[in-house]
Amino acid sequence: MSDGLDIVIVSHNTRDELIDCLSSVFAAPPTGLRTVFVVDNASADGSAAAVRERWPAVDVLALDRNLGFAAANNLALRRAAAPLVLLLNSDTVAPAGAIDTLAARLLETGAVAAGPRLVDARGRPEISFGRMLSPWTELVQRRRVRLAARDTPAARRAVDRLLSQERVVDWVSGACLLVRRTEALAAGLLDERYFMYEEDVDFCAALRARGGRILFTPRAGIVHLRGRSIGRAAPSGAASHYDRSHVAFYAKHAPRWAPLLRLWLALRGRKR
């Protein structure tokens, strides 16, 4: 195990989920836990006060406006001091030992970042890794996501085969992303042009550009209550944030495709 781990949790009006997340972390603290940062993106539900009252040792950064997911994570990443930093969504629950297992696999394999198997409250798996975004890989990813949503035995078997193997991937979900702090800093942290969505794929691309490997490991499992907090975290509309981030990603990484994406969005009445 490493000689230290910091955890960063960004929250916006997700008080109940945040309390559950922190409760799971402190019920069985991972080995070497140093600091837990909660970056509160101008919540109106008393999230910051609730955390301070229940866990005085948590470093709460209460912001006066919603900076978005990438910028909020960066604030804490710059303050972190441990060798490993875990970016953890407020709508996750960490079972005992899961974070330790994730850290151990990162260190044992020499990866610079790692993500676990994510499941929802019913234990249904999430497709939480993938190839670098392109029109083709997005089609493949959407097919996998639709497959994971099915409850048929054949679909479950196919998804289990996909998610049962530890592998080096292009990106892992930012819902639970463990990274070596020095590598995160050297890669420039998360790109703040993304308010939310695509920042995890972009961040992993920056880490890989420096020769780092990204690991997906099913040996660690985290519960992700996906969808509970999106509407509150993005009050102006999750779809709008996704479209803007999607266009920004292609403009940065595949500029020849960006005009076609803008045209496609315009044809669908979602001009960005």
N, C-alpha and C positions, 0 to 999 in steps of 0.2 A: 504494500500500500504506500501511497505517497506520503510526504511529510506535511501535507496540508491541503484542505479543500475549502473553497468559499462557494456559497450558493447565491445566485441572483434570481429574484422573483419580481417580475413586473406585473402591476395590477392596475386596473381602472374599473372602479365600481363593481368589483367582484369580491366583496367582503366575505361572504359565506364560504365561497370556494377557497379564498386565500387562507382563511382560518383552518379549513380542512387540510389544505396543503401543508401549512406550517405544523399542524398537529401531527401529521404523518412523519414529517422530518424529525421533529423533536421526540416523538414516541420511541424512535430507535435511531439516534443520531449516527450518521456515517462516521467511520474512523477518520480521525484527523480534521474533523470539522472545525474551522476557525470562525468565520463570520458568515452570517446570513444577512444579505441585503434585500430589503423590500423597497422597490422604487414605485411609488404611488403616483400615477399619472393624473393628478388633480381629481381624485374621486370625490363624489358627493355623498357617499354612503358610510362615512366614518371608518373606512378601512385603516388608515394610518393610525388613528387613535386606538382602534381595537387591537392592533398589533403591538403598539407601545405599551398598552395596559397589560396585555397577557404575556408578552415576551420582551421585557425591557432590554435584553441584550441584543435584540435584532437591530441592525442599523437601518433605520427607516429614512428614506429620502423622499420627502413629501413635496411634490412639484406643484406649482401654481397654475400650470397648464398641461394639457396632454401632448407630450412630445412624440408619442408613437412608440412602437415596440423597439425598434433598432436604437434610437437615440437614448431611450430610458435604460436599456441594457448597457449601453456604452458608458453611461454615467457611473454605474456600479463597477463595470470592468476596469475602469481607470482607478477606482479606489481599492479594488481587490489587491491582496498581497500573497495569497496562497498559490502554490504551483499549478493547481487545478481549479477551474471555475466551472460550476454547473449552472447553465441557463435553464430555468425551470418555470414552466407556465403556472400561473395561479390556479388553473383548473386541472391540476394533476394531483395524484396521491401516490406517495412513494412507499411501497411495502418495505418491511424490515429487510435490510440486507441488499436491496436493489441497487442503491447508489454505490455501495462498496463493491458490488460485483461489476458494475459498469466501470468504475475507476480501475479495478484490478485488470480488466480486459484491455483497457486503453494502455496501461503501463506494460502489460505483458506482451502486447503486440507491437508496441512502439508507435501507435497511432497518435495523431495530433488532436483528433476529436473523435467522439463516439456517441452513438445514440442507442437506446434500448428498444425492445419490442414494446409498442404501445397498444393498450387495449382499452375499450370503453367500460362503463360500469357493469355491463353484462358479460364482459370478457371477450367481446368481439374485437378482432385485431384491426389495427389501423396500418395502412401502407405508409410507413414513416421514413422511407428512404427511396432513392431513385437515381436515374442517370441525369447528367447535365441537361437543362431544359433546351428543347428544340421542338419544332412542330411535331416531329415523329415521336420523340420520347414522351411528349405530353399526351399524345393519343394512347400510347402504351400505358402510361400512368393512370389515365382516366379509366381504361378498361380494367386495370387492377383494382382501382378504388370501387368501381361498380361491382366487381366480383366479390370484394370483401364485404359489401353491403348485403349480399344474398345469404339466405339461411339454408340453402340446399346442401345436402351432404357433399355433392360433387364440388361445389364452390368452396366449401370449408376445407376439403382436402387439398384443393389447388392452392388456396391461400396459406394453409399450414405448411405445404411444401416450400412455398416462396419464403416464408418467414422463419423457417426452422434452421436455416443455415447462416452461420456467422460469415460475414463477407466484407470486403473493402468495396465501398460505394462512392458515388460522386457527392452525395449530400445526405444528411439525416435531418429529421424534423427539429426545428427550434423549440418545440414544446418541451424537450428534454435533451439538451446538447451539452456534453462535457467536453471541455477544451483545455489545452495547456495555455496558461495565461500568457507566457512570453510569446508563443506563436500567435495568439489572438492579437496582441499588441503589434507584433511585427507585420501582420497581415492588414493592419489598419482598422481593426475592429469591424463592427457591422456598418454597412453603408447606410447613412441616415437619410438618403433620398427615399428609402422605403419606409412609409409610415407603419404599415404592417403588410405581411405576405411577401414572399420571395427573398426576404432578407437572409433566411437560413441557407437557401441554395446559393445565393451570392457569397455569403460568408465562407461556406465550405469551398467554393471555387477559389476564393482568395487564399485559403489555407493550402489547397492543392497546388496552386500556382507556385508556392514556395517549396514544393516537394513533399508536402505532408499527406498522410493517408487518413481517410475517413472510414471509421469502422461502424458497421451495424452489428449489434450482438443481441441475439434472442435470449442469452443467458440471464440478462437483466430485464425485468418487466416493470413498467410504470403504468398506472391507470390514468388515462387522459379523458376527462369528461368533456370531450370536444363539443363545441356548439353552445355550451351554457353561457359563455362569457362574450361571444363574438359581438352580439348586438350592443352590449353595454360598453365593450372595449372600443367599438367603432360606431359611435352614435350617428355619424353622418352617412352610414351605410357601408356594410362590409364589401358589397359588390363594387362600389366605387373605389374603395381602397385597393381591392384586388386588381381592378383594371389598370389603375395608375401604376401600381407596382409591376404589373405584367409588362406594360409598355416600357417602363423604365429599365426593366431587366433586359428585354430584347434590344433596346437602344444601346445598352452598355455592352452586351455580350454577343449579340447577333444583329448588328444594325441593318443588314439587308432585309431582315424579316420584319423590322419594326413598322415600316409603312404599311405592309400588308396587314399586320395586326391592327393598326389604327383604322384601316379601311374596314376590316371585318367588324370591329366594334361599332364603327359608325353605321354600317348597314344594319346592325342589330339595335340601333338607337342608343348606343352606349359610347358616344364619342369621347375620346380622351386625348 
